[in-house]
Amino acid sequence: MIEQHDIGDGADMGQERSLLLVTHVHIRQGPNGPRIDDQTAAGIRQWCRHFDRVTFYGIAVDDEKGGTSTTAWVDTDAGMIDGRARVVALPWGYGLGPTIRHQADVRAQLRKAIANHRHLCFTLGSIVGDWPSFGAFEATRAGRRFAVWIDRVEPSIIRNKLQGAPLRRVAAEATLPFTQGAIRYLLRRSSVALLQGGDSFDYYARSAGDPHCTYDTHTSVAEQIAPDALVAKQQRIASGAPLRIVYVGRAAAMKGTADWIGVLERLHRDGVPFHATWIGDGPDLAAMKARVADAGLDDQIALPGFEDRRDVLLTALRDGDLLLFCHKTPESARALIEALVCGCPIVGYGSSYPRDLVAERGGGAFAAVHDIAGLAERVVALHRDRAMLADLVAQAADSGTRYNEDTVYADRAALMRRG
């Protein structure tokens, strides 16, 4: 069990701008205490710019329960931001048994935390064992204002995940009306709803009294593609050089791994010269490698696996002519924003999230979800019209200037202070 820090009892908040965040983020026990992933740590540092004190709740995990070895973990033992941020691990509660065992203690702990923070925000996902939802119910009972944060459309994620498990799929479908009804109840009771990306906003906004479409990124202004690098990329594209295709993300079915390779196989058959790289590991990586080998495309498709060096990832995106994505479910992947910041057009299955990212300034090209042939045709068209692709690169870089962590966190912090 990961150590849980005491946040005090009956503290006088006065005019302190304290923030309680209850999330699903995984927390591991390390040799020096609780550990979180590097992007969560970067987010907490941002929250400390806008709040005097931050208490961040996540979920205790071990390797068996999903604490993957390919996460860049950060120690929190010495405290964060001069001790103004605390990281607290709640027990794993997913499943009826764990929920029953732990709910009394967790609810008591969350009631105490709610009473000791001025601003409250809960990341909603499901209900059974979903401690942020329990926290939102406790805030409702206490008559407190609170914000909610939703970053994906959970029913679509569940249905995609259980495609090969019909009995579990039937059980999940039976519970979804209850769990989603509870989520919409909490949305109606919230003071403000932060709905990440267009897909989440479209699905949940009608249930919230004060909904806002928000974004999440950890890119900085300094990481935006430089003007000379942008011109060099456009010149290389105009020369007719092989397309540089890239994707950064987990190699899992919901990311459309099979479709991604299917598009590349069609490009190869159509005589399009390209070099493609998928950076990331996951349960589908072995199958992807086998399929690439069977198709004889080892020289054109690279699958290097996990990479945690941020400079390497951003360089791959800056060098890329397009980010090819085949997401099967409505999600708000940060890789799409990072690609735009790097002047790499986003080309893939169109849903509200990617379309909204480029609606104002361009930088994307889309096909219908599951339409492998249609997506391949979009890439072939860009290969044949290099001027159009070069323009798309410039549009992507322009769209990318809208997304940097200082701006997006300031906007979200202002909304959270309504809670």
Residue pairs with C-beta under 8 A, 6 or more apart in sequence:
1 29
1 60
1 89
1 91
2 27
2 28
2 29
2 33
2 34
2 60
2 89
3 29
3 33
3 34
3 89
4 88
4 89
4 90
4 109
5 86
5 87
5 88
7 55
7 86
7 88
7 112
7 113
7 116
8 116
9 112
9 116
10 115
10 116
11 116
13 116
13 117
13 118
16 52
16 53
16 118
17 50
17 51
17 52
17 53
17 118
17 119
17 417
18 51
18 52
18 53
18 54
18 55
18 116
18 117
18 118
18 119
19 47
19 50
19 51
19 53
19 54
19 55
19 117
19 118
19 119
19 120
19 121
19 416
20 55
20 57
20 113
20 114
20 116
20 117
20 119
20 120
20 121
20 135
21 47
21 54
21 55
21 56
21 57
21 121
21 123
22 57
22 110
22 113
22 121
22 122
22 123
22 131
22 132
22 135
23 56
23 57
23 58
23 123
23 132
24 58
24 59
24 123
24 125
24 130
24 132
25 36
25 37
25 40
25 56
25 58
25 59
26 36
26 37
26 58
26 59
26 61
26 66
26 67
26 71
27 34
27 35
27 36
27 58
27 59
27 60
27 61
27 87
27 89
28 34
28 35
28 36
28 60
28 61
28 62
28 67
28 73
29 35
29 60
29 62
29 89
30 73
30 75
30 77
32 75
32 77
32 78
33 75
33 76
33 77
34 76
34 77
34 87
34 88
34 89
35 73
35 74
35 75
35 76
36 44
36 56
36 58
36 73
36 74
36 76
36 87
37 71
37 72
37 73
37 74
38 72
38 73
38 74
38 308
39 218
39 334
40 56
40 58
40 74
41 74
41 76
41 80
42 218
42 405
43 216
43 218
43 409
44 54
44 56
44 80
44 81
44 85
44 87
45 80
45 81
45 85
46 405
46 406
46 409
46 413
47 54
47 56
47 85
47 409
47 413
48 54
48 80
48 81
48 84
48 85
49 409
49 413
50 409
50 410
50 413
50 414
50 417
51 119
51 413
52 84
53 84
53 85
53 117
54 81
54 84
54 85
54 86
55 85
55 86
55 88
55 113
55 117
56 85
56 86
56 87
56 88
57 88
57 89
57 90
57 110
57 113
57 131
57 132
57 135
58 87
58 88
58 89
58 90
59 89
59 90
59 91
59 92
59 93
59 131
60 89
60 90
60 91
60 92
61 67
61 92
63 69
65 92
70 281
70 305
70 306
70 308
72 308
76 87
79 85
79 86
80 86
80 87
90 102
90 106
90 109
90 131
91 98
91 102
91 105
91 106
92 98
92 129
93 99
93 102
93 103
93 106
93 128
93 129
93 130
93 131
94 128
94 129
94 130
95 128
95 129
96 128
98 129
99 128
99 129
103 134
106 131
106 134
107 134
107 138
110 131
110 134
110 135
110 138
111 138
111 142
113 135
114 120
114 135
114 138
114 139
114 142
114 144
115 142
119 147
119 416
119 417
119 419
120 135
120 139
120 144
120 145
120 146
120 147
120 419
121 146
121 147
121 148
121 149
121 194
121 416
121 419
122 132
122 133
122 135
122 136
122 139
122 146
122 147
122 148
122 149
122 186
123 132
123 148
123 149
123 150
123 151
124 130
124 132
124 133
124 136
124 148
124 149
124 150
124 183
124 186
124 187
125 132
125 133
125 150
125 154
126 133
126 154
126 179
126 183
127 133
127 178
127 179
127 182
127 183
128 175
128 179
133 182
133 183
133 186
136 146
136 148
136 186
136 189
136 190
137 186
139 145
139 146
140 146
140 186
140 189
145 191
145 418
145 419
146 190
146 191
146 419
147 190
147 191
147 192
147 193
147 194
147 415
147 416
147 418
147 419
148 186
148 187
148 190
148 192
148 193
148 194
148 208
149 193
149 194
149 196
149 214
150 183
150 193
150 194
150 195
150 196
150 200
150 204
151 196
151 197
151 200
151 216
151 331
151 332
152 196
152 199
152 200
152 329
152 330
152 331
152 332
153 199
153 200
153 203
153 204
153 329
153 330
153 331
154 179
154 180
154 183
155 176
155 180
156 329
156 330
157 254
157 329
157 331
158 172
158 176
159 169
159 172
159 173
160 253
160 254
160 328
160 329
161 253
161 254
162 168
162 169
162 172
163 169
163 253
183 204
183 207
184 204
184 207
187 193
187 204
187 207
187 208
187 211
188 207
188 208
188 209
190 208
190 209
190 210
190 419
191 209
191 210
191 418
191 419
192 208
192 210
192 212
192 415
192 416
192 418
192 419
193 204
193 205
193 208
193 209
193 210
193 211
193 212
194 212
194 214
194 412
194 415
194 416
195 201
195 204
195 205
195 208
195 211
195 212
195 213
195 214
196 213
196 214
196 215
196 216
196 332
197 213
197 214
197 215
197 331
197 332
197 352
197 353
197 356
198 213
198 351
198 352
198 353
198 355
198 356
198 357
199 330
199 331
199 332
199 351
199 352
199 353
200 213
200 330
200 332
200 353
201 211
201 212
201 213
201 352
202 352
203 330
204 211
205 211
205 213
210 418
212 415
213 356
214 408
214 411
214 412
214 415
215 332
215 337
215 357
215 403
215 408
216 332
216 334
216 337
216 408
217 334
217 337
217 338
217 341
217 403
217 404
217 405
217 408
218 334
218 405
219 314
219 337
219 338
219 341
219 400
219 403
219 404
219 405
220 404
220 405
220 406
221 404
221 406
223 314
223 341
223 342
223 404
224 341
224 342
224 397
224 400
224 401
224 404
225 233
225 318
225 341
225 342
225 343
225 397
225 400
229 318
229 343
230 343
230 393
230 394
230 397
233 318
233 319
233 321
233 343
233 393
234 390
234 393
234 394
237 321
237 386
237 389
237 390
237 393
238 386
238 387
238 390
240 386
241 273
242 273
242 274
242 275
243 267
243 272
243 273
243 274
243 275
243 321
243 322
243 379
243 382
243 383
244 274
244 275
244 319
244 320
244 321
244 322
245 264
245 274
245 275
245 276
245 277
245 320
245 321
245 322
245 323
245 324
245 379
246 276
246 277
246 278
246 279
246 316
246 317
246 319
246 320
246 322
246 323
246 324
246 339
246 344
247 260
247 276
247 277
247 278
247 279
247 280
247 323
247 324
247 325
247 335
248 278
248 279
248 280
248 313
248 316
248 317
248 323
248 335
248 338
248 339
249 255
249 278
249 279
249 280
249 325
249 333
249 335
250 280
250 281
250 282
251 257
251 278
251 280
251 281
251 282
251 283
251 284
251 285
251 288
251 303
252 282
252 283
252 284
253 283
253 284
253 328
254 327
254 328
254 329
254 331
255 282
255 284
255 325
255 326
255 327
255 328
256 325
256 326
256 327
256 328
256 349
257 278
257 284
257 287
257 288
257 326
258 284
258 287
258 291
259 326
259 328
259 349
259 370
259 372
259 375
260 278
260 324
260 325
260 326
261 288
261 291
261 292
261 295
261 301
262 372
262 376
263 324
263 326
263 372
263 375
263 376
263 379
264 274
264 276
264 297
264 300
264 301
264 324
265 295
265 297
266 372
266 373
266 376
267 274
267 376
267 379
267 380
267 383
268 274
268 295
268 297
268 300
270 376
270 380
272 379
272 380
272 383
274 300
274 383
275 300
275 301
275 302
276 300
276 301
276 302
276 324
277 301
277 302
277 303
277 304
277 316
278 288
278 301
278 302
278 303
279 304
279 305
279 306
279 307
279 313
279 316
280 305
280 306
280 307
281 305
281 306
285 303
285 305
288 303
289 303
292 298
292 301
292 303
307 313
313 338
314 338
314 342
317 323
317 338
317 339
317 341
317 342
317 344
318 342
318 343
318 344
320 339
320 342
320 344
321 344
321 345
321 389
321 393
322 344
322 345
322 346
322 347
322 379
322 382
322 389
322 392
323 335
323 336
323 339
323 344
323 345
323 346
323 347
323 348
324 347
324 348
324 375
324 379
325 333
325 335
325 336
325 346
325 347
325 348
325 349
325 354
326 348
326 349
326 372
326 375
327 333
327 348
327 349
327 351
327 369
328 349
328 369
328 370
330 351
330 352
330 353
331 353
332 353
333 353
336 346
336 353
336 354
336 357
337 357
337 400
337 403
339 345
339 346
339 396
339 400
340 346
340 357
340 358
340 363
340 396
340 397
340 399
340 400
340 403
341 400
341 401
341 403
341 404
342 397
342 400
343 393
343 394
343 396
343 397
343 400
344 393
344 396
345 363
345 364
345 365
345 389
345 392
345 393
345 395
345 396
346 354
346 357
346 358
346 363
346 364
346 365
346 396
347 364
347 365
347 366
347 375
347 378
347 379
347 382
348 354
348 366
348 367
348 375
349 366
349 367
349 368
349 369
349 370
349 371
349 375
350 366
350 367
350 368
350 369
351 369
354 364
354 366
355 364
355 366
357 363
357 364
357 399
357 403
358 364
358 395
358 396
358 399
360 399
360 402
361 395
361 398
361 399
361 402
362 392
362 395
362 396
362 398
362 399
363 392
363 393
363 395
363 396
363 397
363 398
363 399
363 400
364 392
364 396
365 378
365 382
365 392
366 378
367 374
367 375
367 377
367 378
368 374
381 388
382 388
382 389
382 392
383 389
